[in-house]
Amino acid sequence: MFKRADGSQWGINLSIYPRKTRGSDSVLLSQAPILVRKNVINPTGPFRRQGSEIEFTVDNLQKWEVSNLEDSPAKERDLPKERKSRCFVKTLPDGMTVYLPQFELARSLFFHNAYFSRACMEHGILQNEFSVEHDVNNSEHAVITVLPNSTCPDNVFSDPGYRRYLAWLLLDNDARLSYESISKAQLESGFNRGSYRIWNFEFEPPPLQGVNLKVRGNLDTETNTLLVYEITELTGIPTGVPSDVEFFSPKFYVPELSGGRGDRAGDYRPPNHEVDEDQDSSGENDPVQIDGVKTKVEFAKAVNTHKTARKRKKVGSSGSSEGGEASSLVSTEEQSPIGDLPSAEWDGLDEATDDMHLYASKFESFSKMLDLLATNHQCKVEIMAFRKLPSVGRCKMHLMWDDDSTPRCWMLVRVTVSGNQFYLMEVDTSDAAKSLSTRVVMASSAKAVIERLSEIEIKLLKKSLSWPKDYFDSEFGMKGHFFIVHQASDKAGVIRQENIERWASNVNRNLVIRFR
């Protein structure tokens, strides 16, 4: 790695083919989320990822040996730029020796977007941009305040996966020490050469004891040695983090829908983006999310994170209009008043912690109604799916519109009445962002419904949280679906307990009349 002695932007020397037609074979550190060995950058079509795949469980990474890439029998070429690249080395119980490049481990643990990639080189940045306060009365609660000078992009705090990751980075001692060791190592082992600062990347890893790694790399069968190209999954990551973490910033607000039209849900991204790292980004747009090399990250404990806002802001309704195509030329560098290009952020995090139990309480009234269908109306009730709505385009309805920005979930339930099967779809609208009835589908099999759930989710969000009637007509027939309105309540989005029995009776009546 290198930077000008009087500059702040770090670059990374690469071995690439074909070589750049202009300039050196290097990129800025902000591009780290896509820097994986044997990765095809700017592919013109589908490509097969190279290498052998293996899985293993880490004992304690801090006890692995450290060596240079030039010492690995599994290296395919002796490239001068890579000889001194630092690797963690371990012989596994089955006899295979693994060379794990330190940069790849840091990428999979920390470099999920441009911000976290750049920030690792700024000494003390976590302390300078975030304040952590532990609840003296409740050890399972902590508050993270985003300080006014923070350059962390807003989308990190609106995304439940990134919030959980950031809570781990800030509150888990091993994770934080490891991240901060990157800038510390540069200060200790970097050196000046002419007008440049030079450094061979290295850092102190967290122990990751008991973590399962799925990796892809080059296997040298003669020596039974694997050189890791990419870590694709890290599962079971220990978290020394309280169960409930609150994020606060004076900038956060609770959106209130106005009558006007705001961001269009239909805006779509072009198939490919061209990142110009020579220009700063403008501050005129929320960063466009660009898929990087996704790493599946799964924590051993599902920490509940949420935003807290102290002000409200009116925003337009998303509507259902189709938008235009976003710009294909973007910048992942820091936003600047003189920046010209739309701001963009790599998204290399696939946060896959099993956390659905955290949101089950949002369906408490619906679940009680289902229980009454079974006990009072002799219906057979089966939960077929309980899912989070995905992010689709610019629509924000996949998140709750109250102040915490938790995922909006929905449930698919099969209800059998006198041998007749109905599939009930219920979306969490407890934030009162939209009034949405229960959609009922009559289908020949559960498979016919389940295999269409992903498409239903996308169309539901493209219509700004409205059921896609035309799609249901085409897939299940005009008479193959209908809706049942919710029971009225005093509080928006919440059904009063005394009305749940009336709700169950209404649902049962609507189902029974369909087969009489």
C-alpha positions as CSV (number, residue, x, y, z in Angstrom):
1,M,0.0,0.0,0.0
2,F,1.1,3.6,-0.6
3,K,0.2,7.2,-0.3
4,R,1.9,10.5,-0.9
5,A,3.7,11.5,2.3
6,D,1.7,14.8,2.4
7,G,-1.6,13.1,1.3
8,S,-4.4,11.2,3.0
9,Q,-5.6,8.8,0.3
10,W,-4.1,5.3,0.4
11,G,-3.7,3.3,-2.7
12,I,-3.2,-0.5,-3.2
13,N,-0.9,-2.0,-5.8
14,L,-2.5,-4.8,-7.7
15,S,-1.5,-7.6,-10.0
16,I,-4.1,-7.5,-12.7
17,Y,-4.7,-8.8,-16.2
18,P,-5.0,-7.2,-18.6
19,R,-3.0,-4.3,-17.2
20,K,-4.4,-0.8,-17.2
21,T,-3.9,1.1,-20.4
22,R,-3.3,4.3,-18.4
23,G,-1.6,4.8,-15.1
24,S,-0.4,2.3,-12.6
25,D,-2.1,-1.0,-11.7
26,S,-3.5,0.3,-8.4
27,V,-6.7,1.5,-6.9
28,L,-7.7,3.5,-3.9
29,L,-8.4,1.8,-0.6
30,S,-12.1,2.7,-0.9
31,Q,-12.3,-0.1,-3.6
32,A,-11.3,-2.8,-1.0
33,P,-14.8,-4.4,-1.0
34,I,-14.2,-5.8,-4.5
35,L,-10.5,-6.7,-4.1
36,V,-10.7,-10.4,-4.1
37,R,-8.1,-12.7,-5.8
38,K,-9.2,-14.1,-9.1
39,N,-12.2,-11.7,-9.1
40,V,-13.3,-10.3,-12.4
41,I,-13.7,-6.6,-12.2
42,N,-16.2,-5.0,-14.6
43,P,-17.3,-8.4,-16.0
44,T,-19.0,-8.3,-19.4
45,G,-21.0,-11.5,-18.6
46,P,-21.3,-14.3,-16.2
47,F,-18.1,-15.9,-15.0
48,R,-17.2,-19.0,-12.9
49,R,-15.4,-18.3,-9.7
50,Q,-12.1,-20.2,-9.6
51,G,-10.6,-22.3,-6.8
52,S,-11.5,-25.1,-4.4
53,E,-14.0,-24.6,-1.6
54,I,-13.4,-25.8,1.9
55,E,-14.9,-25.1,5.4
56,F,-13.1,-25.2,8.7
57,T,-13.6,-24.0,12.2
58,V,-11.1,-21.5,13.7
59,D,-9.5,-22.4,17.0
60,N,-7.8,-19.1,17.8
61,L,-6.6,-16.9,14.9
62,Q,-4.3,-15.0,17.2
63,K,-2.2,-18.2,17.6
64,W,-1.8,-18.8,13.9
65,E,1.7,-18.3,12.5
66,V,2.5,-15.4,10.2
67,S,4.4,-15.7,7.0
68,N,4.7,-14.1,3.6
69,L,2.9,-15.1,0.5
70,E,6.2,-16.0,-1.3
71,D,6.5,-18.9,1.2
72,S,3.2,-20.5,0.1
73,P,3.6,-23.7,-2.0
74,A,0.1,-22.9,-3.3
75,K,0.9,-19.6,-5.0
76,E,0.4,-19.9,-8.7
77,R,2.9,-17.3,-9.8
78,D,5.9,-15.5,-8.2
79,L,4.7,-11.9,-8.6
80,P,7.1,-9.3,-7.2
81,K,4.2,-7.1,-5.9
82,E,2.8,-10.0,-3.8
83,R,5.9,-11.6,-2.3
84,K,5.8,-9.7,1.0
85,S,2.0,-9.9,1.4
86,R,1.4,-11.1,4.9
87,C,-0.5,-14.3,5.6
88,F,-1.9,-16.1,8.6
89,V,-0.8,-19.8,8.4
90,K,-2.3,-22.8,10.1
91,T,-2.2,-26.6,9.6
92,L,-5.7,-27.9,10.1
93,P,-6.5,-31.1,12.0
94,D,-7.0,-32.9,8.7
95,G,-3.5,-32.1,7.7
96,M,-4.2,-29.3,5.2
97,T,-2.1,-26.1,5.6
98,V,-4.0,-22.9,5.0
99,Y,-2.4,-19.6,3.9
100,L,-4.9,-16.9,4.7
101,P,-3.8,-13.5,3.3
102,Q,-4.3,-10.9,6.0
103,F,-5.8,-8.4,3.6
104,E,-8.5,-10.9,2.7
105,L,-9.4,-11.5,6.3
106,A,-9.6,-7.8,6.9
107,R,-11.8,-7.4,3.8
108,S,-14.2,-10.1,4.9
109,L,-14.4,-8.7,8.5
110,F,-14.3,-5.0,8.0
111,F,-14.1,-3.7,4.5
112,H,-17.8,-4.0,3.6
113,N,-18.2,-0.5,2.2
114,A,-15.9,2.4,1.1
115,Y,-16.3,4.2,4.4
116,F,-15.1,1.3,6.6
117,S,-12.3,0.6,4.1
118,R,-11.0,4.2,4.2
119,A,-11.6,4.8,7.9
120,C,-9.3,1.9,9.0
121,M,-6.3,4.0,8.2
122,E,-7.4,7.0,10.3
123,H,-6.0,6.6,13.8
124,G,-8.6,7.0,16.5
125,I,-11.5,7.4,14.1
126,L,-14.0,5.2,16.0
127,Q,-13.5,7.3,19.1
128,N,-13.7,10.6,17.1
129,E,-16.9,9.7,15.3
130,F,-18.9,7.7,17.8
131,S,-19.6,8.0,21.5
132,V,-20.5,4.8,23.4
133,E,-22.5,4.9,26.6
134,H,-23.3,1.7,28.6
135,D,-26.5,1.7,30.7
136,V,-25.4,1.5,34.3
137,N,-28.9,0.1,35.3
138,N,-29.1,-2.4,32.5
139,S,-26.0,-4.3,31.3
140,E,-27.9,-5.5,28.2
141,H,-28.5,-2.0,26.9
142,A,-26.1,0.5,25.3
143,V,-26.4,3.8,23.4
144,I,-24.2,4.8,20.5
145,T,-24.2,8.4,19.6
146,V,-23.2,9.4,16.1
147,L,-21.1,12.6,16.7
148,P,-21.6,15.6,14.5
149,N,-18.3,15.3,12.7
150,S,-18.9,11.7,11.6
151,T,-18.5,10.9,8.0
152,C,-20.2,7.5,8.2
153,P,-22.9,7.4,5.5
154,D,-26.5,7.6,6.7
155,N,-27.6,4.3,5.0
156,V,-25.4,2.4,7.6
157,F,-27.8,3.5,10.3
158,S,-31.0,2.8,8.3
159,D,-29.9,-0.8,7.4
160,P,-30.4,-3.3,10.3
161,G,-27.6,-5.5,9.1
162,Y,-25.0,-2.7,9.0
163,R,-26.3,-1.4,12.4
164,R,-25.6,-4.8,13.9
165,Y,-22.2,-5.0,12.3
166,L,-21.3,-1.5,13.5
167,A,-22.5,-2.3,17.0
168,W,-20.2,-5.3,17.0
169,L,-17.3,-3.2,15.7
170,L,-17.7,-0.5,18.4
171,L,-18.7,-2.6,21.4
172,D,-16.9,-6.0,21.0
173,N,-13.5,-5.5,22.5
174,D,-11.8,-8.0,20.2
175,A,-13.4,-6.6,17.0
176,R,-12.5,-3.0,17.9
177,L,-8.9,-3.7,18.9
178,S,-8.5,-5.7,15.6
179,Y,-9.9,-2.8,13.5
180,E,-7.8,-0.2,15.3
181,S,-4.7,-2.3,15.0
182,I,-4.6,-1.6,11.2
183,S,-3.8,2.1,11.6
184,K,-1.5,1.3,14.5
185,A,0.5,-1.2,12.4
186,Q,0.9,1.3,9.6
187,L,2.4,3.9,12.0
188,E,4.8,1.3,13.4
189,S,6.0,-0.6,10.3
190,G,5.3,1.8,7.4
191,F,8.2,3.7,6.0
192,N,8.9,6.7,3.7
193,R,10.5,6.3,0.3
194,G,11.0,9.6,-1.4
195,S,7.7,11.5,-1.5
196,Y,5.6,8.4,-0.7
197,R,4.7,6.4,2.4
198,I,4.9,2.6,1.9
199,W,3.4,-0.2,3.9
200,N,2.9,-3.9,3.7
201,F,-0.6,-4.4,5.0
202,E,-0.9,-6.3,8.4
203,F,-3.0,-6.3,11.5
204,E,-3.9,-8.2,14.6
205,P,-6.9,-10.5,14.0
206,P,-9.7,-11.1,16.5
207,P,-9.5,-14.6,18.0
208,L,-12.7,-15.7,16.1
209,Q,-12.7,-18.8,18.3
210,G,-15.3,-21.3,17.1
211,V,-16.1,-19.3,14.0
212,N,-16.8,-21.4,10.9
213,L,-15.1,-20.1,7.7
214,K,-16.1,-21.1,4.2
215,V,-13.3,-20.2,1.8
216,R,-12.3,-20.5,-1.8
217,G,-8.7,-20.8,-3.0
218,N,-5.9,-22.6,-4.9
219,L,-5.2,-26.0,-3.6
220,D,-1.7,-27.5,-4.2
221,T,-2.3,-31.2,-4.0
222,E,1.3,-32.2,-3.7
223,T,1.8,-30.3,-0.4
224,N,-1.9,-30.2,0.6
225,T,-1.7,-26.5,0.9
226,L,-4.5,-24.0,0.2
227,L,-3.9,-20.4,-0.6
228,V,-7.2,-18.6,0.2
229,Y,-8.6,-16.3,-2.6
230,E,-11.8,-15.4,-0.8
231,I,-13.6,-15.9,2.5
232,T,-17.2,-16.3,1.4
233,E,-18.8,-16.9,4.8
234,L,-18.1,-16.3,8.5
235,T,-20.7,-17.9,10.8
236,G,-21.0,-18.0,14.6
237,I,-19.0,-14.8,15.2
238,P,-18.8,-14.2,19.0
239,T,-20.3,-10.9,20.1
240,G,-19.4,-9.3,23.4
241,V,-22.3,-6.8,22.8
242,P,-25.4,-6.0,24.9
243,S,-28.6,-7.5,23.6
244,D,-30.1,-4.1,22.8
245,V,-28.2,-1.3,21.2
246,E,-29.7,2.1,20.4
247,F,-28.2,4.5,17.8
248,F,-28.8,8.2,18.2
249,S,-27.9,11.2,16.1
250,P,-29.4,14.7,16.0
251,K,-29.8,14.2,12.3
252,F,-32.1,11.2,12.7
253,Y,-35.8,11.9,12.1
254,V,-39.1,10.0,12.1
255,P,-40.7,10.3,8.6
256,E,-44.3,11.5,8.4
257,L,-46.1,10.9,5.1
258,S,-47.4,14.1,3.5
259,G,-49.8,14.2,0.6
260,G,-47.2,15.0,-1.9
261,R,-45.1,12.7,-4.0
262,G,-41.6,12.1,-2.7
263,D,-38.9,9.7,-3.9
264,R,-40.2,7.4,-6.6
265,A,-40.2,3.7,-5.8
266,G,-39.6,2.8,-9.4
267,D,-36.2,4.3,-9.9
268,Y,-33.8,1.6,-11.0
269,R,-30.1,1.3,-11.3
270,P,-28.4,0.7,-14.6
271,P,-27.0,-2.9,-15.0
272,N,-23.5,-1.7,-14.3
273,H,-21.9,1.3,-12.6
274,E,-18.6,2.9,-13.5
275,V,-16.7,4.1,-10.4
276,D,-14.5,7.1,-11.0
277,E,-12.1,7.2,-8.0
278,D,-10.4,10.4,-9.2
279,Q,-13.4,12.5,-8.4
280,D,-15.1,13.3,-5.1
281,S,-18.8,12.6,-4.8
282,S,-21.4,15.3,-4.4
283,G,-23.6,15.6,-1.3
284,E,-26.8,16.0,-3.3
285,N,-27.9,12.4,-3.2
286,D,-28.2,9.5,-0.8
287,P,-25.4,7.1,-1.7
288,V,-26.3,4.6,-4.4
289,Q,-25.7,1.1,-3.1
290,I,-23.5,-0.9,-5.5
291,D,-23.1,-4.6,-4.9
292,G,-19.5,-5.5,-4.0
293,V,-18.2,-9.0,-3.3
294,K,-20.8,-10.1,-0.8
295,T,-19.5,-11.8,2.4
296,K,-22.0,-13.7,4.5
297,V,-21.6,-12.7,8.1
298,E,-23.5,-14.4,10.8
299,F,-23.2,-13.5,14.5
300,A,-23.6,-16.0,17.3
301,K,-26.1,-13.7,19.0
302,A,-28.8,-11.6,17.4
303,V,-28.3,-8.1,18.8
304,N,-31.4,-6.0,18.5
305,T,-30.4,-2.5,17.1
306,H,-32.6,0.5,16.5
307,K,-32.5,4.1,15.7
308,T,-33.8,6.8,18.1
309,A,-35.0,10.1,16.6
310,R,-36.1,13.2,18.5
311,K,-37.6,15.1,15.5
312,R,-40.1,14.5,12.8
313,K,-40.0,15.4,9.2
314,K,-42.7,15.3,6.5
315,V,-41.8,13.3,3.4
316,G,-43.8,12.6,0.3
317,S,-45.6,9.4,-0.5
318,S,-43.5,7.1,-2.6
319,G,-46.4,6.4,-4.9
320,S,-46.2,3.8,-7.6
321,S,-44.8,5.7,-10.5
322,E,-41.9,4.4,-12.5
323,G,-38.7,6.5,-12.2
324,G,-35.8,7.0,-14.5
325,E,-32.5,5.3,-14.7
326,A,-29.8,6.4,-12.3
327,S,-26.5,7.7,-13.5
328,S,-24.0,4.9,-14.3
329,L,-20.9,7.1,-13.5
330,V,-20.5,7.4,-9.7
331,S,-17.9,8.1,-7.0
332,T,-17.3,6.1,-3.8
333,E,-15.0,8.8,-2.4
334,E,-16.1,11.1,0.4
335,Q,-18.8,13.6,-0.3
336,S,-17.5,17.1,-1.1
337,P,-19.0,20.5,-1.8
338,I,-17.1,20.6,-5.0
339,G,-17.9,17.0,-6.0
340,D,-19.6,16.5,-9.3
341,L,-20.5,12.8,-9.4
342,P,-23.4,11.0,-7.7
343,S,-22.3,9.5,-4.4
344,A,-22.1,5.7,-4.2
345,E,-21.2,3.1,-1.6
346,W,-20.1,-0.5,-2.1
347,D,-22.3,-3.0,-0.3
348,G,-20.3,-6.1,0.5
349,L,-22.1,-7.2,3.6
350,D,-24.6,-10.1,3.7
351,E,-25.5,-10.0,7.3
352,A,-27.4,-13.2,7.9
353,T,-27.8,-13.6,11.6
354,D,-30.9,-15.6,12.6
355,D,-33.0,-12.8,14.2
356,M,-36.6,-13.4,13.2
357,H,-37.5,-14.0,16.8
358,L,-36.8,-10.3,17.5
359,Y,-39.8,-9.3,15.3
360,A,-42.4,-12.0,16.2
361,S,-44.0,-9.7,18.8
362,K,-45.1,-7.3,16.0
363,F,-47.5,-10.1,15.0
364,E,-48.9,-10.7,18.5
365,S,-52.5,-9.7,17.7
366,F,-52.5,-11.6,14.4
367,S,-51.1,-14.7,16.1
368,K,-53.8,-14.5,18.8
369,M,-56.4,-14.3,16.1
370,L,-55.0,-17.4,14.4
371,D,-55.1,-19.2,17.7
372,L,-58.8,-18.4,18.0
373,L,-59.4,-19.6,14.5
374,A,-58.0,-23.0,15.6
375,T,-59.7,-23.2,19.0
376,N,-63.0,-21.6,18.4
377,H,-63.6,-22.3,14.7
378,Q,-61.9,-25.7,14.2
379,C,-59.5,-24.4,11.6
380,K,-56.1,-25.9,11.0
381,V,-53.4,-23.2,11.1
382,E,-49.9,-23.6,9.8
383,I,-47.2,-20.9,9.5
384,M,-45.6,-21.4,6.1
385,A,-43.2,-18.4,6.0
386,F,-42.1,-15.5,8.2
387,R,-39.8,-13.2,6.2
388,K,-38.3,-9.7,6.1
389,L,-39.2,-7.6,3.1
390,P,-36.2,-6.9,0.9
391,S,-34.8,-3.6,-0.2
392,V,-36.2,-2.7,-3.7
393,G,-35.0,0.3,-5.6
394,R,-35.5,3.6,-3.8
395,C,-38.6,2.4,-1.9
396,K,-38.0,2.6,1.9
397,M,-41.1,0.7,2.9
398,H,-39.1,-2.4,3.6
399,L,-38.2,-0.7,6.9
400,M,-40.6,0.4,9.6
401,W,-41.4,4.1,9.4
402,D,-41.3,4.7,13.2
403,D,-38.0,5.9,14.7
404,D,-36.2,2.6,14.9
405,S,-35.9,1.5,11.2
406,T,-36.2,-2.1,12.0
407,P,-37.1,-4.6,9.2
408,R,-40.7,-4.8,8.0
409,C,-41.7,-8.4,8.2
410,W,-44.6,-10.4,6.7
411,M,-46.1,-13.8,7.3
412,L,-47.7,-16.5,5.1
413,V,-50.1,-18.7,6.9
414,R,-52.1,-21.7,5.6
415,V,-55.6,-22.0,7.1
416,T,-57.6,-25.2,6.4
417,V,-61.3,-24.9,6.8
418,S,-63.4,-28.1,6.3
419,G,-60.6,-29.5,4.0
420,N,-60.4,-26.2,2.0
421,Q,-57.0,-24.5,2.0
422,F,-56.4,-20.8,2.1
423,Y,-53.1,-18.9,2.2
424,L,-53.2,-15.7,4.3
425,M,-50.6,-13.0,3.7
426,E,-50.1,-10.4,6.6
427,V,-47.7,-7.5,6.5
428,D,-46.6,-5.6,9.6
429,T,-48.1,-2.2,9.4
430,S,-47.9,-1.4,13.1
431,D,-46.1,1.9,12.3
432,A,-49.2,3.1,10.5
433,A,-47.2,3.9,7.4
434,K,-49.9,2.3,5.2
435,S,-53.3,0.7,5.7
436,L,-53.0,-2.8,4.2
437,S,-55.6,-5.6,4.5
438,T,-54.9,-9.3,4.8
439,R,-54.6,-10.8,1.3
440,V,-56.0,-14.4,0.9
441,V,-54.9,-16.6,-1.9
442,M,-56.5,-19.9,-3.0
443,A,-53.9,-22.1,-4.7
444,S,-53.5,-25.8,-5.6
445,S,-50.5,-26.2,-3.4
446,A,-48.2,-24.5,-0.9
447,K,-45.4,-24.7,-3.5
448,A,-47.5,-22.6,-6.0
449,V,-47.6,-19.8,-3.4
450,I,-44.1,-20.1,-1.8
451,E,-42.2,-20.1,-5.1
452,R,-43.8,-16.7,-5.9
453,L,-43.1,-15.0,-2.6
454,S,-40.0,-13.2,-3.8
455,E,-41.8,-11.8,-6.8
456,I,-44.8,-10.8,-4.6
457,E,-42.4,-9.0,-2.2
458,I,-40.8,-7.0,-5.1
459,K,-44.1,-6.0,-6.6
460,L,-45.6,-5.1,-3.1
461,L,-42.7,-2.7,-2.5
462,K,-42.7,-1.3,-6.1
463,K,-46.4,-0.3,-5.4
464,S,-45.3,1.4,-2.2
465,L,-46.8,-1.3,0.1
466,S,-49.9,-2.1,-1.9
467,W,-50.9,-5.6,-2.9
468,P,-50.2,-6.1,-6.6
469,K,-53.7,-7.1,-7.7
470,D,-52.8,-7.5,-11.4
471,Y,-50.1,-10.0,-10.5
472,F,-52.4,-12.0,-8.3
473,D,-55.0,-12.0,-11.1
474,S,-52.4,-13.4,-13.6
475,E,-50.9,-16.0,-11.2
476,F,-54.0,-17.2,-9.3
477,G,-56.9,-16.1,-11.4
478,M,-59.3,-13.2,-10.8
479,K,-61.4,-15.3,-8.4
480,G,-58.4,-16.9,-6.8
481,H,-57.6,-14.2,-4.3
482,F,-59.4,-11.6,-2.1
483,F,-58.8,-9.4,0.9
484,I,-60.1,-9.3,4.4
485,V,-60.0,-5.9,6.2
486,H,-58.5,-5.6,9.7
487,Q,-60.6,-5.1,12.7
488,A,-60.7,-1.4,13.7
489,S,-58.7,-0.3,16.7
490,D,-58.1,2.8,18.8
491,K,-54.4,3.0,18.0
492,A,-53.1,3.0,14.4
493,G,-51.6,-0.3,13.4
494,V,-52.6,-2.1,16.6
495,I,-55.7,-4.3,17.2
496,R,-57.3,-4.0,20.6
497,Q,-57.4,-7.3,22.6
498,E,-61.2,-7.2,23.0
499,N,-61.6,-7.1,19.2
500,I,-59.5,-10.1,18.3
501,E,-62.4,-12.6,18.7
502,R,-64.5,-10.4,16.4
503,W,-61.6,-10.4,14.0
504,A,-61.2,-14.2,14.1
505,S,-65.0,-14.6,13.5
506,N,-64.8,-12.2,10.5
507,V,-61.9,-14.1,9.0
508,N,-63.6,-17.5,9.4
509,R,-66.8,-16.1,7.9
510,N,-65.0,-14.8,4.8
511,L,-63.2,-18.1,4.3
512,V,-66.3,-20.3,4.8
513,I,-68.4,-18.4,2.2
514,R,-65.8,-19.0,-0.4
515,F,-66.6,-22.7,-0.7
516,R,-70.3,-22.7,0.0
